[in-house]
Amino acid sequence: MWELSWDPVVSWLLGHGVRILFILAVGAGLWFCLRKFVPSLLHNAIKRTKGESKEGIKKRTDTLVGVLMGTGKVLIVLVIVFMILSEFDINITPILAGLGIAGIAVGFGAQYLIRDLIAGIFVILENQYRVGDVAKIADIAGLVEEVNLRKTVLRDLDGIVHHVPNGEIRVASNYSRHFSRVNLNIPVAYGEDLDHVIEVINRVGKELAKDKIFRPMIIGAPQVLRVDKFGDSAIEIKVLGETKPIKQWDVMGELRKRIKKAFDEEGIEIPWPHVKVYFGGSPANKGLACGACSQVNLPGSKFCSHCGAKLSP
């Protein structure tokens, strides 16, 4: 009667099985070392960069950690798989050769993938943008949620997630590198005293920079740069200021609100586009001009259509 012998199995387990467990343990140890030491080593290396803020250092570190950890995980898994296959007496040389031939064949059809990988390397090395930055990439603006060698992931204000292949990036605009800027044009009526208007805007900007909530966001208080434009219905005044990265929209929203309130208190007009219509014809049909605002009204009108003043016939 045939009897099952466990001796070969035990012998194989004592030989190859122990080595397989050792390979798995080494792989787990390498992964643990990557997670334990790579972030701190990168942080210590990047913090020596001149002109980089603490927030910028953190973004740069997080981006590089994500890329290196992902690449390291793939390499560790591949090495472990090939070493375990060799323990099963599987010749991995033909496999490697086959992968090389397949890689050449696939390479002809994977030109875009190679382009994405090369572009991703330059994006990371040149520190064009990091995870947590607000950037415009391939005509898509949003918060950078992920950067790897193949693609960049953006989330826009509508919450839509965009996956942009790095090879498609021609121009990358970073809205939050080192600092951000308040850039506003404030329209005022042509009849206003510009010196008074500028004084009010500068006062509001200084008060905002001293506010306990907005003070940590502001680097340089918003102030008038120049009279920027003679518009169709208003004179536009350019206001600039510097803020912490990504905080410019919060500061500009509050600045607009405070300037509107200050203009109301000071009686400064923020005009809107309007058109004066003149009716031609015989003197009998000529419209009535308002004595208060010179608005021409329809014949027979008793009150001005612009300011509401009573019209004299």
Helices and strands as residue ranges (DSSP letters): H 7-12, I 13-17, H 18-46, H 54-87, H 92-109, H 111-125, E 134-137, E 140-147, E 151-155, E 161-165, G 166-168, E 172-174, E 180-188, H 194-210, G 215-217, E 218-230, E 235-243, H 248-266, G 283-285, E 288-289, E 296-297
